[in-house]
Amino acid sequence: MKFKIAYYIPVFIIVFSCQKPSQNEISDGIESLIQESANDTSLTKVYAENDFKPIWVESGGLRKVGQNYLEELDKVVFDGLEKSNYLSGKQIQLLEKIKESKDPSAHAALDIALSQSFLALASDLNIGMIDPGAIHKDWKLERKAPTVSYEEVLGSIAKGGGNLQEIFTLLRPDNPRYEELKNLLKNQLGKQVEITLVDSLSAKIGKGDRHLSIPSLRQKLAFLDDLPGGSGNGKEVYDDELFEAVKKFQKRHGLIDDGVIGKDFFAAINYSQADFLAKIKVNLERLRWLPDFTDNKKDKIIVNIPDYHLFYVQDGDTIFSSRVVVGKEYRQTPVFKAEMSYLVFSPTWTLPQTILWEDVIPSIQKDLSYLEQNNMKVLDFQENEIDYEEVDWESLEDEEDFPYLIRQKPGGQNPLGRVKFMFPNNYSIYIHDSPAKHLFSVDERTFSSGCIRMEKAEEFATLLLEGSGDWDTEKISEAMKFEEEKEAMNFEEEKKVPLDHEKDVWILYLTVWSSEESIAVREDIYGMDRKLAEALSIPVSEYFL
């Protein structure tokens, strides 16, 4: 009997020493670690309400929900995120350690680390990693508020509720553009990286021309799926098939699709596959910042700055579009949202301070007749006309020296054209007609001082006032016509017309999007993509578009 006792005692000790920690021991370890840190109140609250039970971990490994979380982490690459940001090397070591360790503190540390990982990922997926206002001075659109409480979601997971796949779908932006870009990134990540660079050229290439750059151009267009693979092989002649491929590429990149190969075409085609992936990732991040601008409860006007286009959307359908001109690089059109409430026919133009001091006052100082030549008048702040000859123009140096306004009358010289579309905002931005119609026919349309000039202003005004008994097509057309005698019209003759219903106006900055028809890519005209890529630690090349 003594022999048997002596025999079983060491066996019992061995079995006990190899046992994994119990849930209570892991819970005690979690409570101890949480109380030691005591600086993450949201995490403390979640665990306290769950009696400090482990959420992701069980004795010797991960619970099913923990395994599912790791599976979801494998998919964040398609959101343009890095798995390593949410599963560190230290956490991977803990994963291996708890398979063999009896130490409850290792299990507790891993459980807390995975909860912190989840909260960080939930926020990054829901509202983005970067605060847009911190890196873009002209991003005036308020960042989207969280659409759910991440702590409540974690608490629900702790209590065994919710499917993780459904939870991550809920966290991602509810915007079809986001899902399209995710799928595009997934497809592009599987492509082999090409090495082709197309040489620049000193003269344009047209159909029928022969050029040494044609073979590399064919190779790049085939890689981009604009040209059937192997077409033309190494031929140096610009043939019909290549012509169609060039036009397809131009259209996808917002260029004039005339099939002529020139400077803008070469600037667009030399971005690499890595650059393209970077462009997709920064636009995914940007979409995470944005409230859902695809909601169909209200008519909306969308201007995509790098696309140089305005779209009018009703009930989810785009019923009107127009080419636009946006702000120069040093007078950028800001990103923001407002409500369009009225139109002004035959508008006067009160010069903004930037243009007043950078352009107009220096011109007046050189030639006092500049005011009359441009149909401008000087007004005090009560809008009484001032004799401009009594102003000491030569002594003007800053705003305090000039307590006046300069306003240009309606007419052919007025840069606002025949109508402006008003959506009151803090940035003095509006959409307006333009007498400079030729500017709408160039590839890069950054010519304005911040406001948005549109090509089809009369058609747009007619559409917005459709159904209004006071403003039929004939009356609108008459209001927008300038006879010779109207050059001398008084300021009071501009006509303000309220809209029956306000329209949402979204001024956005998106440089890549995907649809069933094609992949659209736009030049990063304000450098916002490049700056955001840097903030996200995504490298881009000198050829980045």
Number of C-alpha atoms within 10 A of each C-alpha: 6 7 7 8 9 10 11 12 10 11 10 10 10 11 9 10 9 11 14 19 18 14 18 13 18 25 23 19 22 28 19 15 15 22 12 9 10 12 10 11 10 16 18 19 16 20 22 15 12 16 13 23 24 27 25 24 25 22 22 21 20 22 15 11 18 19 14 15 19 15 13 15 20 12 14 17 16 21 21 24 20 14 16 10 12 20 16 13 11 10 17 11 11 20 19 12 17 24 14 14 19 18 18 24 20 17 32 30 18 25 26 21 19 20 21 17 18 20 19 16 22 24 19 18 24 27 24 23 18 17 14 20 13 8 13 16 11 17 19 16 19 15 18 16 11 16 15 13 13 19 17 13 20 24 20 15 17 21 13 11 11 14 13 17 13 9 14 17 13 15 23 21 24 19 16 13 18 21 17 17 24 21 13 18 23 17 11 17 14 8 10 9 12 13 11 15 17 20 12 13 14 7 9 11 17 17 16 12 12 14 14 14 18 23 17 18 23 28 24 22 20 17 18 16 14 20 23 16 15 10 14 18 12 15 16 18 18 21 16 12 13 23 19 17 19 24 19 20 26 25 17 18 22 19 22 16 17 14 22 16 20 15 13 13 20 16 15 19 20 21 19 21 19 18 20 17 18 24 28 27 26 25 23 28 25 23 25 27 25 19 19 15 17 16 13 13 9 15 18 24 24 21 26 19 28 23 28 22 20 25 19 22 20 15 13 14 11 13 11 15 18 18 18 27 30 28 20 17 15 10 17 20 26 22 19 19 19 18 17 22 17 20 22 19 25 27 27 26 17 16 15 13 13 11 11 16 16 10 11 17 20 14 15 14 15 12 10 14 12 15 19 11 9 15 17 20 18 20 18 13 10 8 12 12 15 15 10 16 10 7 13 11 17 11 10 15 11 8 11 8 11 14 9 18 20 22 22 22 25 28 26 19 16 21 19 27 25 26 26 26 23 21 20 14 13 8 13 11 18 17 24 27 26 26 16 13 12 9 18 18 13 11 17 19 22 25 17 17 19 22 22 28 32 26 24 18 22 20 14 18 20 18 14 18 20 15 11 12 7 11 16 13 17 9 11 18 15 11 18 18 14 15 10 10 8 15 14 11 14 11 15 10 14 18 15 16 15 14 15 13 13 16 20 20 21 20 22 22 24 24 23 24 19 20 12 6 7 14 16 17 24 20 20 19 19 21 13 19 25 20 15 22 20 13 15 17 9 18 13 20 12 9 13 22 23
